[in-house]
Amino acid sequence: MAQMANLEEGQTVYDPAAGIGTLLVQAAKVGKLSETQLFGQDVQDIYVRLARFHLFFNGVFKATLDVAD
């Protein structure tokens, strides 16, 4: 899905139902990691924590994740 978005340098990616952050990780890999802004949220705290770990494990350190509905 991130590849279909045709990301360009400096764009923002927002995932309103981030789950464990798979879309955000893929967006970071497709776009230029240092220039892409990543935002995500999920209703459950456990998924936000898992997403943070998933992003960190894949070398994505600049992402904003929140618990929200």
Phi, psi and omega in degrees: 000321179296326179291325180291337182288345178056055183297142175243164182304132175085004180282163180252136177244127179235124179245106184287347177226069192294332184057235180265012171086018183300315179297321180293321177297314180296320179296322178294325180286324182283313179278174175285115188306317184288340184254345183275129177266129184242128177228141178207160176212159173208159183284332184254131182301323182299322180288325177295318178295319177295322178296318177300316178296315180300315179295313180300316180299330180263013175079020178257109185252347182249080177218143178251120180235136181224156171269118181202161179248000000 
